[in-house]
Amino acid sequence: MVREIAPAEFVARRERGEPLLLLDVREPWELEIASVPGIVHIPMAKVPDRLGELDRATEIVVLCRSGGRSLQVARFLESQGFGSVANLTGGILAWGRDVDPSLRAY
């Protein structure tokens, strides 16, 4: 079962220096509307072909618009042997609500 992590918890952990990778699986046009710094961007459909770009030793937190696509990708990563994977609860919409209200909702 994929763990969930709230945006504020992710930010707090990253600020403490924990090595977390934020994997944004949205489409490029979505990043133009709202994005956060320090992400690795791989659109959902391209994740299977680009697994080699991800470090299996680093905790990966997957992000999308509202949490549905990211949950699917997180499940996929777990099925591929990634040991530490989490879904960012509520996606970029929750990030904008809880962390950075300047982000445009879409």
Secondary structure, DSSP 4 states (H G I P E B T S, - for coil): --EEE-HHHHHHHHHTT--EEEEE-S-HHHHHHS--TTEEE--GGGTGGGGGGS-TTSEEEEE-SSSHHHHHHHHHHHHTT-SSEEEETTHHHHHHHHT-TTSPP-
